[in-house]
Amino acid sequence: MELIIGPRLYSTWSLRPWLVLKRCKAEFTVREIDIYSPAGQAELEQISPSRLVPLLNVEGVTVWDSMAISVWCAERYPEVRLWPADPHARWLARSAACEMHGGFMALRNDCGMGPDHTMVGPDRSPPPKGEGVERDIRRLVGLWKEMRARFGAAGPYLFGEWSVPDAFFTPVAARFRHFQIDLSASYPPNSPEHAVPA
């Protein structure tokens, strides 16, 4: 089984399925492509139906897109319980992961990650400006709080136990740290939710 990705330090779509596969303790190899180079783009044209990463090659089949790979993992490794067992929690978890998968465009555009803005490291960028970013941040914080308040009592993750939404929101938490976005007013250090975005 081979996972084809861009650099995890700044390819958020690559990081998400990598985290899910690691959670499943799956045995897989990683092929990292320089998605920003002409050579990398040419390689993707040859191997990726969407010309994008990530891709999972397994049993002669290619599964592409981070959500599709996560769904595949949930089917292949049901014992890991990648989605909450409670049906109401599961509906919310899937809705939240899909919203992250296709939304928050202002935050993506204004707090982008690339070779000059990695998700980890000593350097930090100043907080972004703009109503669109502020709106996305408010929505994210509200969504995290809703998940924690309704279904997070059993543990430190968004739904208590680790699930796909934790993988999908991890890059957002990294962006918040990198761009020095202060969430202390929403998540006081002594609150049970504080560890989630941190």
C-alpha positions in Angstrom: 0.0 0.0 0.0 1.5 3.3 -1.1 0.4 6.8 -0.1 1.4 9.5 -2.5 1.5 13.0 -1.0 3.1 16.4 -1.1 5.3 17.6 1.7 3.4 17.2 5.0 4.8 20.4 6.4 2.8 22.5 4.1 0.4 20.2 2.2 -2.6 20.1 4.5 -4.4 17.7 2.2 -1.5 15.3 2.4 -1.2 15.5 6.2 -4.8 14.5 6.8 -4.9 10.9 5.3 -1.4 10.3 6.6 -2.7 10.9 10.1 -5.7 8.7 9.5 -3.5 5.8 8.2 -1.1 6.2 11.2 -4.1 6.0 13.5 -5.1 2.7 11.9 -1.5 1.4 12.3 -1.7 0.6 8.6 1.5 -0.7 6.9 2.1 1.7 4.0 4.9 3.4 2.2 5.0 7.1 1.4 6.0 8.6 -1.9 6.5 12.4 -1.5 6.2 14.6 -4.6 7.4 18.1 -4.9 4.0 19.4 -5.9 5.2 22.9 -6.5 7.8 22.0 -9.1 7.3 21.5 -12.8 8.6 17.9 -12.5 6.2 17.2 -9.7 3.3 18.5 -11.6 4.3 16.4 -14.6 4.5 13.4 -12.4 1.0 14.0 -11.0 -0.4 14.3 -14.5 0.7 10.8 -15.1 -0.4 9.1 -11.9 -3.3 11.2 -10.4 -6.8 11.2 -11.9 -7.4 14.6 -10.4 -3.8 15.8 -10.9 -3.7 16.4 -7.1 -2.5 14.7 -4.0 -3.2 12.7 -1.9 -3.5 9.3 -3.6 -3.6 5.8 -2.1 -2.5 2.9 -4.2 -3.9 -0.4 -2.8 -4.6 -3.7 -4.4 -4.3 -2.4 -7.9 -6.7 0.5 -7.3 -6.1 4.2 -6.8 -8.1 6.0 -4.1 -7.7 9.8 -4.3 -8.9 12.7 -2.2 -8.4 12.9 1.6 -12.0 12.3 2.4 -12.2 9.2 0.1 -9.1 7.8 1.7 -10.5 8.3 5.1 -13.7 6.6 4.2 -11.7 3.7 2.7 -9.7 3.4 6.0 -13.0 3.3 8.0 -14.2 0.4 5.9 -10.9 -1.4 6.0 -10.2 -0.9 9.7 -13.6 -0.9 11.4 -12.0 -1.9 14.7 -10.2 1.5 14.9 -13.6 3.3 15.0 -12.6 6.3 12.9 -16.1 7.7 13.2 -18.0 8.1 16.5 -20.2 5.1 17.5 -23.2 7.2 18.5 -25.2 8.0 15.4 -25.9 11.6 16.3 -22.2 12.2 17.0 -21.3 10.4 13.8 -23.6 12.6 11.7 -22.1 15.8 13.2 -18.6 14.4 12.8 -19.1 13.7 9.1 -20.7 17.1 8.5 -17.9 18.9 10.3 -15.2 17.0 8.4 -16.9 17.7 5.1 -17.3 21.4 5.9 -13.5 21.5 6.6 -12.9 19.5 3.4 -14.7 22.1 1.2 -15.0 25.3 3.2 -13.1 28.0 5.1 -11.7 29.5 1.9 -10.8 32.9 3.4 -8.7 31.1 6.1 -7.0 28.9 3.4 -6.2 31.9 1.2 -5.0 34.3 3.8 -3.3 31.8 6.1 -1.9 29.6 3.3 0.8 27.1 3.9 3.6 26.7 1.4 7.4 26.3 1.2 7.8 29.7 2.8 5.1 29.1 5.5 5.5 25.7 7.0 3.1 24.4 9.7 5.9 23.8 12.2 9.1 25.6 13.1 10.4 28.5 15.1 9.2 31.2 12.7 5.8 32.7 13.0 3.9 35.0 10.8 1.8 37.9 12.0 -2.0 37.4 12.4 -4.0 37.9 9.2 -6.5 40.6 8.7 -9.9 40.6 7.1 -13.5 39.9 7.9 -13.5 36.7 5.9 -10.8 35.2 8.1 -12.5 36.4 11.3 -15.7 34.9 10.1 -14.0 31.6 9.4 -12.3 31.6 12.8 -15.6 32.3 14.6 -17.2 29.4 12.8 -14.3 27.1 13.6 -14.3 27.9 17.2 -18.1 27.6 17.4 -17.9 24.2 15.7 -15.2 22.9 17.9 -17.1 24.0 21.0 -20.3 22.4 19.8 -18.5 19.0 19.2 -16.8 19.1 22.5 -19.9 20.2 24.5 -22.2 17.6 22.9 -20.0 14.6 22.5 -16.5 15.3 24.0 -16.9 14.2 27.6 -15.2 10.8 27.1 -11.8 12.2 26.2 -9.6 15.0 25.0 -10.5 14.9 21.3 -13.4 16.6 19.5 -15.7 13.7 20.0 -14.0 12.4 23.1 -12.1 9.6 21.3 -10.0 10.3 18.3 -11.9 10.4 15.0 -11.5 11.6 11.4 -12.4 15.2 12.3 -9.4 15.4 14.5 -7.2 14.6 11.5 -9.0 17.1 9.3 -8.8 20.0 11.8 -5.2 19.4 12.9 -3.8 21.5 10.0 -6.1 24.3 11.1 -4.7 24.2 14.6 -1.2 24.4 13.1 -2.2 27.5 11.1 -3.5 29.1 14.2 -0.2 28.6 15.9 1.9 29.7 13.0 -0.1 32.9 12.4 -0.3 33.7 16.1 -4.1 33.6 16.1 -5.0 34.1 19.8 -7.9 31.8 20.9 -7.4 32.3 24.6 -10.7 34.3 24.9 -12.6 31.3 23.4 -10.5 28.6 25.0 -9.1 29.7 28.5 -6.1 27.7 29.5 -8.0 25.9 32.3 -11.0 24.9 30.1 -11.5 21.3 29.1 -11.5 22.4 25.4 -8.2 24.1 25.6 -6.1 21.2 24.3 -8.2 20.7 21.2 -7.0 23.7 19.1 -3.5 23.6 20.8 
